[in-house]
Amino acid sequence: MCDRLAAWLRTLLGIAADLVPPTPVQDRAADTWEPLVVVAELAGGSWPEQAREACVAMCAAGVGQDDESALKTRLLRGVRRVFARDGDPDIMRTRDLLKELLKDQEAPWAEYRNTGLTSRYLGILQMLPDLLTHRRGPRPAAPRPP
């Protein structure tokens, strides 16, 4: 099917190169979706409408995910830097981790949720207890009183 589509498009390259179809999104999303909408326009029928509907639906579904994923990735990088600066310990107290994360003036942690990043939000954002305790194996058991 790929070969058939490529052969069909080869005959329409001149038209496709000049075609700038309207897309229901802007900026980077429009750059991503434009080739699909161009192919849909060339195919005709209900394809242009279906392509635009798919574009709107998929872009709407990804709006919150992109921001949240980027924030979690940034948090994970920050945690990694804190651990690396501290000699890569097996465990670290949450309050010490937060203190170090909040020192980064370029990061959004001081203003996170209007109150700054707290241990509660840290856990919610990254499920940090699992992240930290399974980093190099299970957390050592607490000593039992004699």
N, C-alpha and C positions, 0 to 999 in steps of 0.2 A: 504494500500500500504506500509505503514511503517513496518508493521509486516512481510509482504512478503519480503521486502528488508532486514530486520534484519535476517530472516530465511536463506535467500540466502547467506548473508555475513557470518553468523555463520559457514557455511560449508567451507568458504574460509579464515578464520581467520589466519591460519598458513601461507598461501601464501601472504595474505595482510600484515602481520606483517613484512615479509622479503622484500617486494616490496618497492623500493625507485625510483619512476619514475622521470624522468627529468621534471622540471616545468619551464615555461618561465619567472619566477620571482625569486627573491632571498630574503633572510632574513625572516622577519616576514610575508611578503606576501606569501612566499613559505611555511612556516609553516601552514598558514591558508588554503592554497589551496591544499596542498599535500593529505589530506584524500579524497577530491573530485576527484582528479586526479587518486588516487589509485582505487577508486570505478569504475571510467571510464575505467581504464586499465583492470580491472577484467571483466567489461561488454563487452569490445571488440567493434568490429565494428567501427562506426564513433565516438563513445563516447569519446575516449581519445583526439581526435583532437578537438571536440566541447568543451570539458572541458578546454583545453588549450587556445582556442580562447576566451572563456568566461572569463578566468582568465586574459588574456592580456587586454581585453576591459574594464573589471571592475576595474582593478588596474590602468589603464591609466586614467579612468574617475575620480578616487578618489585622484589622486596625488595632484592636487592643492587644492582640498577641505580639505584634512587633515591639510595642513599647514595653510590655511586660518581659518579654524575652531579653530585650536589650538591657533592661534594668537588672535582671537576674544574672546575665553574663557579666555585667559590670561589677556586681556584688561579688561574684565568684572570683573575678580577677583581683578585686580588692582584698578579699580574704586570702588569696594565694600570696599576694605581696606582703601582707601582715605576717603570715606564717614564715615566709622566706626571710624577712627582716629579723625575725625572732629565732632564727636557726632551725626552722622546720620542726617544731616540737610535735609530739604525738597528739597532745591535747592543749587546749588553751581555754581559759575562763571566758565566758561570754562577755562579761563586763570589760575585760582587757581587749578583746577583739573589737568591741564597739568603740572603746576609747581610741584605738588606733585607726579604725575606719573613719571616725569623725574628725580626725586630724587632717584628712585629705580635703583641702579646700576646693579642689576641682571636682570632687564627687558630690552627688546630690544628697548625701546622707544627713547632713546637718539640717536640711529643710524638708526631709522626707515626711510626708503626711502632716505637715505644719508643726510637728513637735520634734522632729528629728528621728533618726533611726533608733528604735528601742529593741530590747531583746525579743519582745513579742513580735514586732514586725520583721526582725531579722529571721526568726524561725518561720514565720509565714512565707516570707519571700523565698527562702531557699531550703526550707526544711533542714535547717542547719544542724540540728542535733545528729541526724543521720549522716550528713556530709562530713562532719568533724569526727564522729565516733568511728566511722568505717573507713576513714582516710588511710589508715595503716593497720587495720584490724580492729577488733572490738576494744572498747574502752576498758581499762583495767578495773577490776572489782574494787570497791571501796573497802578499806581495812575494817575488819570486824572488831568491836571492842572485846577485850579479854574477859 
